[in-house]
Amino acid sequence: VYKRQALDDFIGSTFQRVIDDQGVGEPTTVQRVVLCTGKIYYDLLAARLKQAVTQSVALVRIEELYPFPEEELRTVFARYPAIEQVYWVQEESENMGAWHFARPYIAELLPANCDLGYVGRDEAASPATGSGKVHQSEQQEIVDQALDFHSQEVVLQTVGQDVSGQASG
C-alpha cells in the first residue's frame, strides 16, 4: 500500500508546506478535496486504495499550519475546477485539533459554490476514548465519512459563510 521512498527522493528536495494528491487520475473529475495533517492521511490513503476511489476525491496533506499556507492551497484548489466540497479531516476531537485554527483561512480560500465541512470526533474533554475498540470504530467512521463510502451525508458539521465572508457554524 505504501510506496517505499528511494534515497534520491530525499536528496535535493525541499520541504513542502502542502502536498497535493499525485494519485488523482484526472484533476477535472475531482469533486471533493480532503485536507488533513498527520497520520490520518495514511488511513485515508489506504482506504481509498482499497476501495479504488481515485477519481472524485483528492487527499491533500497540510504539513505546516503556521504561517498558514494560503498560496499553496489556492494553487491546489485551482487544480481541481469541479470541486464542490472541501473537508477538513482530523482524528483528534473537534476542540483539540487544528480545525478551529484552519477553518477561517480555508473558508476565505474556497472557490465559489464550494461547501466546507469538518469530519472528525466530536468535542470531548479527554483526548482518548479509553477503549481501543471504540477508537478503531471511530477512526473507521471518520475515514468512511471523509471518503463517503457508506452514506450520502458525509459532513458531521457543515460550515456556512455569512455575507461578510466569515465562517459561521
Disulfide bonds with the S-S distance in Angstrom:
none
